Amino acid sequence: MLALTFPTSVLVELAAQAGFAAIHLDGEHGAFTPESVNDMCRVANGYGMSV
């Protein structure tokens, strides 16, 4: 599992290509907007990853 503290769909895609099965969005220590969470979830789900 890859833990992210900042919003970036690019790293979600790279994590999927590297073989990660899940990502963790650290909203307590990171600055996420509802839109960035939605985008990251969409990319992760497109690769079959859990969020």
C-alpha positions in Angstrom: 0.0 0.0 0.0 1.2 3.5 -0.9 0.4 6.3 1.5 0.0 9.8 0.0 -0.1 13.0 1.9 -0.7 15.3 -1.1 -3.0 15.1 -4.0 -1.5 13.7 -7.2 -3.2 11.4 -9.7 0.1 10.9 -11.5 1.6 9.0 -8.5 -1.6 6.9 -8.2 -1.0 5.8 -11.8 2.7 5.1 -11.3 1.9 3.1 -8.1 -0.6 1.0 -10.1 2.1 0.4 -12.8 4.6 -0.5 -10.1 2.3 -3.2 -8.8 0.7 -1.6 -5.7 -2.7 -3.0 -4.9 -3.9 -0.1 -2.8 -3.3 3.6 -1.9 -4.0 5.4 1.4 -5.0 9.0 1.3 -3.8 10.7 4.6 -6.3 13.4 4.9 -5.3 14.2 8.5 -1.8 15.3 7.5 -2.4 16.2 3.9 -4.3 18.9 2.0 -6.9 17.2 -0.1 -10.0 18.8 -1.7 -13.1 16.8 -2.5 -12.2 17.1 -6.2 -8.7 15.8 -5.8 -9.9 12.8 -3.7 -12.5 12.1 -6.5 -9.8 12.3 -9.2 -7.4 10.0 -7.3 -10.1 7.5 -6.5 -11.2 7.4 -10.2 -7.7 6.7 -11.4 -7.1 4.1 -8.7 -10.4 2.3 -9.4 -9.6 2.3 -13.1 -6.5 0.2 -12.3 -8.5 -2.0 -9.9 -6.7 -0.6 -6.8 -8.3 -0.1 -3.4 -8.4 3.3 -1.8 
